[in-house]
């Protein structure tokens, strides 16, 4: 059947109208899809929103190459899929995120290298958080950045599901080089309360050594760290409080100063955080297999330690074995930003042969057991002795071999009996059976230019010998403990 000219004109008008209407609907759908994505993200606090393509239907559509910022963080999403059963509402519906990426600057170097206030996004008191979605499945990664350090990438898998009208439950798994964390959480009361549980976490200190030292400056850095930290935690967060606890364990820990012969091996620790937000712990136990400073080694160390805030370390007690005896450390506190530390050492039963093997101070060979009180001032340039004492242990005896000629020529005052006994000796050295031996370090009555005084009293075959000798110059120069740079073993 042929169409009349009028009918043909009407047919062409109808076809053109359908094409225009269809094209308009397609353009409107694409425009409305992009508008919806922008609007919902802006409702969530996002800005600088860009995407490469949006396609699909109002019930199901996909976004390619989405980027946006929220406060200090930049987000990138390779592929975003939205299933919206109620497409007419202001919700993203069921959200599936693929290839998400967010940059996190742990040292705040993208904003302010000291202050983190720009990251504070806690809701105001009583303010609800309306999540513009019904479910969430996310696969992506966090790129951890710190100034002048290589990026560290952590893969994350996040799932979230509604639980009731105003609550959500979710799970998180994060894995990266030397890092693994698994946890769950519940967002309650329309976002006004968060409960979380870290079910397991592991951190390899060797892999994250440089990042840890940037966040927690250690004295004498740079250090090389090793060992594994594990932790579990739980907490409750609201606009008014952050209540959380954690149990942290260290196994196989080791530390070494790169440019000095100082090292720690076999470190183990167990700490319980009573307040994770304020970095406060109960008293915990630290165990060290060995702490070595040059030729001085302290082994089997146990210490009761704790944290009181992010900057204060409390040591209630520490004990170890060194130089054939026992070494104790009196209670002290250490501030993380301190440039120096006075370490109050007490020692019992030190073997003289091992003690004096570290020094050229002794006037001769010495044997016996000694007690000591030696406060050490640890400074960036080295170790300095504060006023202290080393003495023959009460109730014990020792032996001392002295060079007769050197002692007589020393210029130190000797009583008549001592001078007579030494002058009568035919040998170049004399052995004494010690009743007293005392080394006083930096006492107020020392002569100018002296840093210590050695006094002893004993019996020789020729009679009693008592002497007092002053140590010229700084006593630290006689020590062969931490001199020079670290040498490779």
Protein Blocks (a to p, Z undefined) as FASTA:
>chain_A
ZZdfklmmmmmmmmmmmmmmmmmmmmmmmmmmmmmmmmmmmmnopahiacfbdcddfkbc
cdehiacdehjbccddfbacdddfblmbccebjaddehiacdddfkopmmommbcklmpc
cdcehiacddfbfbdcdddddddddehiacdddddddddddedjkbccdddddddehiac
ddddddeehhiaccdddfbdcddfklmmmmmmmmmccehiacddedjddddddddddfkb
ccdddddddehiacddfkbccddehiacddddfblknopacddddddfbacehjbccehi
acddddedjkbccdfbdcddeehiacddddddddfklcbdcdddddehiafklmmmmpck
bgbdceddddddddddddfkbccdddddddddehiacdddddfklmmmnopacdfklmmm
mmmpmbfbdcdddfbdcddehifkbcehiabdcddddddfkbccddddddehjfklmpcf
kgcjdddZZ
